[in-house]
Amino acid sequence: MNERLKKELIDQTAHFGAGFLATLAIGYFAGGVIAAVVVMIFAVLREIKQRLERNDVWYGCAWGCRLDLLFWALGAGGAALLLFIYFD
């Protein structure tokens, strides 16, 4: 397998898992939708921090940034849906 593809698969799996688990943990106490919003705010701030560390402009979200945020959102949305189904 291509090393770049392998790294990307690991990276996006980690983003999905972090979004899912963080939303589940917060959502258990605060509700799924609130938890998903909080997790996505964290994800956006994290991406901004990464861009600033690379001396990029804070508002420029290129392909890799958008892909990261997509997988954060898929994880957070999946967990919010799970919380909605089982706890509401």
Stockholm file with secondary structure:
# STOCKHOLM 1.0

chainA/1-88         MNERLKKELIDQTAHFGAGFLATLAIGYFAGGVIAAVVVMIFAVLREIKQRLERNDVWYGCAWGCRLDLLFWALGAGGAALLLFIYFD
#=GR chainA/1-88 SS CCHHHHHHHHHHHHHHHHHHHHHHHHHHHHCHHHHHHHHHHHHHHHHHHHHHHTTCCTTCCCHHHHHHHHHHHHHHHHHHHHHHHHHC
#=GC SS_cons        CCHHHHHHHHHHHHHHHHHHHHHHHHHHHHCHHHHHHHHHHHHHHHHHHHHHHTTCCTTCCCHHHHHHHHHHHHHHHHHHHHHHHHHC
//
